[in-house]
Amino acid sequence: MSRLITAAAFVLLLVPSLSAQDAATWRFLGDTAGAPPGCSASAAIATINLWFQSYNTADSLGLERAMAVQRRGGWVFSNGHFTAQDPFVRIQSLPDLLRYTRARARRHEHLALTAVHFYGWKGRTLSFMPFYSRSASDLGPTPLPGTGKVVYACGQGLFKFNLAPKPS
């Protein structure tokens, strides 16, 4: 019994350190101060990490947890043209997002988050701009730089998730 308790305690200690390691792989910029009661930048950061990990692995449960699927007014994900053959995508349902991520997984797509610039809390939302590189077998041999605009709703998840090539 004591081994079970020790093992459970170890797992509980390990899980937070794993998410801290994930967050440390990208830079934090901007302002996350002034969160309203019940909200935190750490929850938003965990959601950002969850979304990028889930997108890269086409993890349906992770994407569902990261997106504000229960939010009144819904949510939207869009991805701009990175090459002439790369279509603009606008998605507003979880089944469509899962179909898209699975199709992109077949092209070995990977989004590598490098930095996030936060723009402070506005009510119960935190806006930020991700900086990342996008690579896939149909996008050419060199990872392409990208940016976007994303909004996190406290306790709900991401509800505006717009990605595009980084302007030159």
N, C-alpha and C positions, 0 to 999 in steps of 0.2 A: 504493500500500500504506500509506504513512504517513497518507493521508487517512482510510483505513478504520480505522486504529488510533486516530486522533484522534477520529473520529466515535463509535467504540465507547467510548472513555474518556468522552466527553461524555455519552453515554446512561447509563453507569454512575454518573456524578456526578449526573445529573438525576433518576434514579429514587428514590434516597433522599430527595432534597429534596422531591419530590412527596409522598411519604408523610408527611414532616415537616409540610408545609403542611396536609395533611388533618387530622392530629392537632391542629394548632394551632387549628382551628376550634371545638374544644370544650374545656371546662375540666377539669383533673385535680384531684380531691379525694381525701383519704384517704391510705392507706398502701400502697405497692408495694414497700417494702424487705424484705429478707430472703429473696429468691428462692433456692430450693435450687440446687445445682450443675446446670448445663445448662438452667436456666430463666431467663427474663427478663421484666420488665414490658414492655419494648419489643416483644417478640414478642406479648404479649397485646394491647397497644395496636394493633399492626399488624393483628391478627386482628379486633379490634373494628371498626376502620376498614374492613377488607375486608368484614365481614358487612354493615354498614350500606350501603356502596356497592353491594354485590351484591344486597341486598334491593331497594334503590331502582331497580335496573336489571334485576331478574329474571335475574341472571347466574348460570347454573347452575354453572359451574366455580368461581366465587368463593364461592358458598354451600357447595359441596362442600369447598373448601379451608378455609373458616372453621369449619364444624361438625366435631365430633369423630366423623366417620362410622365410623372403625375402632375406636372406643373399646369396650372390653369393657363390657357393660351398656347400651350404646347412648346415645342423647341424646334430648332433648325440646325442642320449641319450643311455646310457647303464647302466645296473644294474647287479652286479655280484651275484654269488651263496652265499646266507646267510645260507642255510641248504642244505642237500643232495637232498631234493625234490624241492628246489627253483631253477628254471632254469636261466641261464645267458640270458639276454635280450639285444638286440641291435636294436634300433629303429631310423629310419631316415625320418619318415613322421608324420605329425600331426594326421591324422586318426588312424595310428597305436599307437601313444602315447595315444590318447584318449581311444582307445579300452583297452590298457594295464592299464591305471589308473582306468577305470571303473571296470575292472576285479579285480584289487587290492582293490578297494573300497568295493566290495562284500566280501572281506576277512578282512574288517575293518582295512586295512593298514593305518599306520600313521608314517610319518617321522617327528621327533622332532629335529629341528636344535638347536645345543648347542653352536657352535662357527664357525667362518670363519677365516681362515688365508689367508690374501691377499699377493700376490707376486709382487705387483707393476705393473705399466702400461708399456706395450711394444707396442709402437705405439698407436693404438686406441683400444687395448684390455687390459683387466685386468684379470689376472689369480688368482684363489683362490682355497683353499681346504676347503670344508665343513666338519664339524664334527657333527654327528647326531645320533639318535637312531631310529631303524626301528622296528616296531611292527605290527603284523597281526595275525589273528586267525590260519593261517597255518604255522607260524614261531616259535611256542612255546610260553610258558607263560611269558618269560622274554624278554624285549626289547633288541635288538642286536645292538651293536655299529657299526657305519659305517663311512666311509670317502670317499673322491673322489677327482676328479680334474675337475674343471669347468672353462670355459673361457667366459667372457662377452665381446661382441663387442659393442663399444660405439654407442648409438642410434639405435641399432638393437636388442639386447637381448643376450641370452645365446646360444652359438653354439657348445660347447663341454661340455657334461654333463655326466660324468662317475662316477658312484657310486659303492661301493664295501664294504665288511665287513672290519672293522678296524683290521689290523694285531695285533696279540697278543703281 
